[in-house]
Every structure is written in C-alpha cells, then in structure tokens.
Amino acid sequence: MKNGAKKAIVFSIIVLAVLFSGCSEKMQNSDSSAKNENAGKAELQEVVITSDNLQDGRWEDQITNTEKGDNVSPQLSWDAVDGAACYAIVMIDPDGNNWLHWIETDIRETDIKEGFTTEGEGSGKYIGPYPPEGTHRYDVYVFALRESRVPESIHFDAGGNDPDGILQELTVTEDGRNDNCIGYGMLEGTYESVRQEDLSQESAAETQLKDEEQQDMKLKIGDTEIPVSWEKNDSVDALGELIKEGPLTIQMSMYGGFEQVGSIGQAIARNDQQTTTEPGDIVLYAGDQIVVFYGSNSWAYTRLGHVNLDEGEMTELLGNGDVVITLHGYQVAPSKTDDTAVSREEAQKNMKFNPGDEKGKSIGS
C-alpha cells in the first residue's frame, strides 16, 4: 500500500474518532440534562391543600360568580414548606380552555380565610366560577416559592393558561436560577352551572308531573271505576295523547275464556315482548288493540298496566259477556324547548358580578 493511501486511511480514522467522541459527549450531556430535569421535578415537595368551601368534591355556591354566589375567594389551608418565603395561588378551569379565575403571587401565610382576595387582604385578582353550561372542574394550585414571582404569560379571566407553563415561570428566580419553586399541590373541585341545575330541577319536576298524570288516567269497565297501576312507557303516553281531548270508549269482546279485547281505532307506539300475563294485566296487542285479562296467556305484548283486583273480582267483571271500557282523565304535560346551550359571553351577562364590578376587579391594583 502506498504512503498516500495509508495517510488517507489514518486521517479518516482520526476524523471518525473525533466525531464519535463529540456525539457521545452530546448524548451524555443530553442524558444528564434530562436526569437533572426529572430530578428537579421529583425534588419538589408535595403541598396538601384543604378548603372549607369544598364539600364532597363540589365548590360551594358562595365562592361562585352566579346568582347563587357572593363571588368571594375560597378558604384555603396547607402545611408550611421548608425553605418557602411565600406562596402563589392560581385557580384554573381546565374544562373552559384553562380559564384563569384566581391569581395571588405573594402569600405569606398558610391559612387564608374565605374572601382573602376579594375583600382586599390579598393583592391579586379573583372572579368566581361561572360555567356557561354543564359541570366544570376548577383546580386550585398552591406553589411554594423561595421568592415572589409573577408569571408573565397569564391571562386573568381568560383562557389559555397552562398550569405547567405557570410552574416553569415560577421556577425561575430573578437572577435566572431554576430553583425558585420548591413545592406545589393541587385541589380539585367541580361546579355545575346554575342554569343546568335549574333545568335539572325542571326536568325532575316534569317527570314527577308526568308520573302523576299517568296515575290520573282512569279506567272504567262498564260503569265501574277500576284501580290501575300504569306502566311508564311510550305506549301509555300515546294512549294519553288519544284521550286528552276527551274519554276513549272501546267496545270489548270476550276471547279464549281468559281475556277481553277491543280496538282503540289506530296504531300507537309499541314495544312487544314475549309475556305471560296474569289476571288484571292490561296490554297492547298488535299496536292497535287493548287487552284486559281475567285469566292467563303467553304471547308478544306491550305492557300497559295492571288492575289492582284479584282473579275472582276480574272474572266477575269480565267473564260474563262482552263489556265496554272507558279511558279518561289523562293530561299530557306541554313539551319544553331545549335551549341549554349558553355561550361564555351569555353566561357573563348573567353573572352576579361582572369583571369590572367591585367584587370582580383586581383588588389592591
């Protein structure tokens, strides 16, 4: 091999060795940086937070900015963290694009009373939960700091506030060190929009009214009023629709020695299931015929109700020839329009305190 070729090979080996050494050093530095970052997170002390205003995971009404609330910041307590000179507090709604409801950055105690910020003792800002609809989560974070810091990226009473980003900003000291935050904790609570609660209550009231209306549907066999327990289903509701303008009279016929059957004049909602009937059962057959039993049979029916009489009494009423039955007394509750969707802007219009009002503005700023 010529000297020139040997020199070229040696040079190539040296270059590769240098490149490998540099890559190895970068990988080591990268691994070391990642380990230090993870170690820093692991070294943060846990801050356990409690609040008298959080009951069974739900924030109490008085801290909210709704017609039920007073828009006062909640009571908080936590154990002191060794080395902490002060604490920062934020409240964020993660279900509302990380909406920021509370910011305090220089707390010098570990037990703050209800209304600490809104009544002027704190120097921060607070506006209580006001979910536009449904149930939202409101997370309170407490950060233990060596020195007071104000995150520059936060947006009060607005979205886009990342808790991890706030932690990173608070971690940096004024002179650029990354050891300012030495502990943190989070307290989670929920709150349901006042409108949603009202709608739920309305729905419950409507259900109760509907049940009462179903119980008010009466059955007469001949001239005898009969006690009936009605099912809660679409078929019973459809019968109610038929008779809301007046009684429905049905000519019945004996059949099979165990039932009376008659046409209701039109087909209604049905959900037939294979059924073995008992004396007193009232069923829908083929969607347009009502059957009242004084004996037993097995077939596909939709249950409507049950007459609260024994077999002997049913046989006496139905087993001696064709009868006429009358359904009457049922009223259908008016339907309500579903208008539950409410924007945050609309919710703000209905808030007890607007952000510019005395209890919604920055206190001490």
C-alpha positions in Angstrom: 0.0 0.0 0.0 1.4 3.4 -0.9 2.2 6.1 1.7 -0.5 8.4 0.4 -3.2 5.8 0.8 -2.0 4.9 4.3 -2.1 8.6 5.3 -5.7 8.9 4.0 -6.8 5.9 6.0 -5.2 7.2 9.2 -6.8 10.6 8.6 -10.2 9.1 8.2 -9.9 7.1 11.4 -9.0 10.2 13.3 -12.0 12.2 11.9 -14.4 9.3 12.8 -12.9 9.1 16.3 -13.4 12.9 16.8 -17.0 12.8 15.5 -17.9 9.8 17.7 -16.4 11.5 20.7 -18.4 14.6 20.1 -21.7 12.7 19.6 -21.0 10.7 22.7 -20.4 13.8 24.8 -23.6 15.4 23.5 -25.6 12.3 24.3 -24.1 12.2 27.8 -24.9 15.9 28.3 -28.4 15.4 27.0 -29.0 12.4 29.3 -27.5 14.4 32.2 -29.8 17.4 31.4 -32.9 15.1 31.3 -31.9 13.4 34.5 -31.4 16.8 36.2 -34.8 18.0 34.9 -36.6 14.9 36.2 -34.7 15.0 39.4 -35.8 18.6 39.8 -39.5 17.7 39.5 -39.0 14.7 41.8 -37.5 17.0 44.4 -40.5 19.3 44.6 -42.3 18.9 47.9 -45.9 18.0 47.9 -48.3 20.6 49.2 -51.6 19.2 50.5 -54.4 21.7 50.3 -57.8 21.7 52.0 -60.7 24.1 51.8 -63.8 24.6 54.0 -65.6 25.7 50.8 -65.2 22.3 49.1 -67.8 19.7 50.1 -67.8 16.2 48.6 -65.7 17.4 45.6 -68.0 20.3 44.8 -67.3 24.0 45.4 -69.9 25.8 47.5 -72.2 28.4 45.9 -70.8 31.4 47.8 -67.4 31.4 46.0 -69.1 31.4 42.6 -69.9 34.4 40.4 -73.5 33.3 39.9 -76.9 34.5 41.2 -76.4 31.9 44.0 -72.9 33.1 45.0 -71.1 36.0 46.6 -68.0 35.9 44.3 -65.6 35.5 47.2 -62.3 33.7 47.1 -62.4 30.3 48.9 -60.8 29.5 52.3 -57.6 27.5 51.8 -55.1 25.8 54.2 -51.9 23.9 53.7 -48.8 22.9 55.7 -45.8 25.2 55.6 -43.0 24.1 53.2 -39.4 24.3 54.5 -37.5 27.0 52.7 -40.5 28.7 51.3 -40.6 32.5 51.7 -44.0 32.9 50.1 -46.7 31.1 48.1 -48.6 31.7 44.8 -52.2 30.6 44.2 -54.0 30.1 40.9 -57.4 28.7 40.1 -57.9 27.3 36.6 -60.9 25.8 34.8 -59.5 23.0 32.5 -62.9 22.4 31.0 -63.0 26.0 29.9 -59.8 26.2 27.9 -57.7 26.7 31.1 -59.7 29.8 32.1 -57.9 31.7 34.9 -60.2 32.6 37.8 -57.7 33.4 40.6 -54.1 34.6 40.9 -52.2 35.5 44.1 -48.4 35.7 43.9 -47.1 36.8 47.4 -48.9 35.0 50.1 -47.0 34.9 53.4 -49.3 32.6 55.4 -50.6 29.0 55.0 -54.2 29.6 56.1 -56.2 32.2 54.2 -59.8 32.9 55.0 -62.8 33.0 52.7 -62.8 36.3 50.8 -59.0 36.8 51.3 -58.6 38.2 47.8 -62.0 39.8 47.1 -62.1 41.6 50.5 -58.8 43.3 50.0 -56.3 41.4 52.1 -54.6 39.9 49.0 -53.0 41.8 46.2 -54.3 39.5 43.4 -57.4 39.0 41.3 -60.3 36.7 41.7 -63.5 36.0 39.8 -65.6 33.0 40.9 -66.7 30.0 38.8 -69.5 30.7 36.3 -69.7 27.7 34.0 -71.7 28.6 30.9 -73.4 25.2 30.9 -72.9 21.7 32.4 -70.3 20.9 35.1 -66.8 22.3 35.0 -63.8 21.5 37.1 -62.0 24.2 39.0 -58.4 23.3 40.1 -56.6 25.4 42.7 -52.8 25.2 42.7 -50.5 26.4 45.5 -46.8 26.9 44.7 -44.2 27.2 47.4 -41.6 29.8 46.3 -38.2 31.0 47.6 -39.0 34.5 46.3 -42.2 36.1 44.9 -42.6 35.9 41.2 -45.4 37.0 38.8 -45.8 34.8 35.7 -45.8 37.0 32.6 -47.8 34.6 30.4 -51.0 34.5 32.5 -54.3 36.0 31.3 -56.8 36.7 34.1 -60.5 35.9 33.4 -59.4 34.4 30.0 -58.4 31.1 28.6 -55.1 29.6 27.5 -53.3 29.4 30.9 -51.2 26.3 31.1 -50.5 25.1 34.7 -47.2 23.5 33.6 -46.2 26.8 31.9 -47.0 28.7 35.1 -44.9 26.3 37.1 -42.0 26.7 34.8 -42.2 30.5 35.0 -42.4 30.4 38.8 -39.4 28.1 39.0 -37.0 30.7 37.5 -35.6 33.2 40.0 -34.9 36.8 39.3 -31.2 36.1 38.6 -32.0 33.2 36.3 -31.7 30.1 38.6 -34.1 27.3 38.2 -34.8 26.5 41.8 -37.4 29.1 42.9 -40.3 26.7 43.2 -39.7 24.1 45.9 -43.2 22.6 46.2 -46.7 22.6 44.9 -50.1 20.9 45.2 -53.5 20.9 43.5 -57.0 20.8 44.9 -59.8 19.8 42.5 -63.4 20.7 42.7 -66.4 21.0 40.4 -69.3 23.3 39.9 -72.5 22.9 37.9 -73.9 25.9 36.1 -76.9 27.4 37.8 -78.8 27.2 34.6 -78.0 23.4 34.3 -79.2 22.9 37.9 -82.4 24.8 37.2 -83.0 22.7 34.1 -82.3 19.5 36.0 -84.8 20.6 38.7 -87.3 21.4 35.9 -86.8 18.0 34.3 -87.3 16.3 37.7 -90.5 18.3 38.3 -91.7 17.4 34.8 -91.0 13.7 35.4 -92.9 13.9 38.6 -95.8 15.7 37.0 -95.8 13.1 34.2 -95.9 10.3 36.7 -98.8 11.9 38.5 -100.6 12.4 35.1 -100.2 8.8 34.3 -101.6 7.8 37.6 -104.5 10.1 36.9 -105.5 8.1 33.8 -108.7 6.2 34.8 -110.2 3.0 33.6 -113.9 2.2 33.8 -115.3 -1.2 33.0 -119.0 -0.6 32.3 -119.9 2.0 35.0 -117.3 0.7 37.5 -114.2 2.8 38.1 -111.2 0.4 38.3 -107.9 1.0 40.2 -105.0 0.7 37.8 -101.2 1.0 38.1 -100.0 2.2 34.8 -96.6 1.5 33.2 -94.2 4.3 32.4 -93.6 3.9 28.6 -94.3 5.4 25.2 -97.4 3.3 24.7 -99.1 4.7 27.8 -98.1 8.2 26.7 -99.6 7.6 23.3 -102.9 6.5 24.9 -102.8 9.7 26.9 -102.5 11.7 23.6 -105.6 9.9 22.3 -107.7 10.8 25.3 -106.5 14.3 26.2 -109.4 15.8 24.2 -111.9 13.5 25.9 -112.7 9.9 27.0 -111.9 7.0 24.8 -114.7 4.3 24.7 -113.7 0.8 23.5 -116.1 -2.0 22.7 -114.5 -5.2 24.1 -115.2 -8.8 23.2 -114.5 -12.0 25.2 -111.9 -14.3 23.7 -110.5 -17.6 24.8 -112.1 -17.7 28.2 -109.3 -15.5 29.7 -109.4 -12.0 28.1 -111.4 -9.2 26.7 -110.0 -7.5 23.6 -111.0 -4.3 21.7 -109.7 -2.0 19.0 -108.5 1.5 20.0 -109.1 2.8 16.5 -105.5 3.3 15.4 -101.9 2.0 15.9 -99.8 3.6 18.6 -96.2 3.1 19.8 -95.4 -0.4 20.8 -92.5 -2.5 22.3 -93.7 -6.1 22.2 -92.0 -8.6 24.4 -92.9 -12.3 25.0 -95.1 -12.1 28.0 -97.0 -14.5 30.3 -99.9 -12.5 31.6 -101.8 -12.7 34.9 -105.4 -11.8 35.8 -105.6 -8.0 35.9 -102.9 -7.3 33.3 -103.6 -4.7 30.6 -101.6 -5.0 27.4 -101.4 -3.6 23.9 -101.7 -6.3 21.1 -100.6 -5.7 17.5 -100.2 -2.0 18.3 -103.9 -1.2 17.9 -105.8 -3.4 20.3 -106.1 -3.2 24.1 -106.5 -6.5 26.0 -107.6 -6.9 29.7 -107.0 -10.3 31.2 -109.1 -12.2 33.8 -107.0 -15.3 33.1 -103.6 -16.0 31.7 -101.9 -16.3 28.3 -98.5 -16.2 26.7 -97.8 -14.0 23.7 -95.9 -11.0 22.4 -97.5 -7.9 24.1 -96.6 -4.4 25.2 -97.5 -4.0 28.9 -99.7 -1.0 29.7 -100.7 -1.5 33.3 -102.3 -3.8 35.9 -105.7 -3.7 37.5 -105.4 -3.9 41.3 -108.1 -6.5 41.8 -107.8 -10.3 42.5 -108.7 -13.0 40.0 -112.2 -13.6 41.3 -113.1 -9.9 41.0 -111.6 -9.7 37.5 -113.6 -12.8 36.4 -116.8 -11.3 37.8 -116.2 -8.1 35.8 -115.0 -9.6 32.5 -116.1 -13.3 32.4 -119.9 -12.8 31.9 -120.1 -11.3 28.4 -118.7 -8.5 26.3 -118.1 -5.2 28.1 -117.3 -1.6 27.2 -114.3 0.1 28.8 -113.6 3.8 29.0 -110.2 5.6 29.4 -110.4 9.1 30.7 -108.8 11.8 32.9 -105.2 11.9 31.3 -103.5 15.2 30.5 -100.1 15.5 28.8 -97.6 18.0 30.1 -96.5 20.6 27.5 -93.1 20.0 26.0 -90.3 22.5 26.6 -87.8 23.8 24.1 -84.2 22.6 24.7 -82.2 25.8 24.9 -79.4 24.6 27.3 -76.6 25.8 25.1 -75.2 29.0 26.5 -72.0 30.8 25.5 -69.5 32.1 27.9 -70.4 35.6 26.8 -74.1 35.0 27.6 -73.1 33.5 30.9 -71.0 36.6 31.7 -74.1 38.8 31.1 -75.9 36.8 33.8 -73.1 36.8 36.3 -73.8 38.4 39.7 -70.6 40.5 39.4 -69.0 41.4 36.1 -65.2 41.6 35.9 -65.3 45.4 36.1 -67.6 45.4 39.2 -66.3 45.9 42.7 -66.0 42.2 43.5 -64.9 41.1 40.1 -62.0 43.5 39.6 -58.4 43.4 40.7 -58.2 44.1 44.4 -55.3 46.3 45.5 -54.1 47.0 42.0 
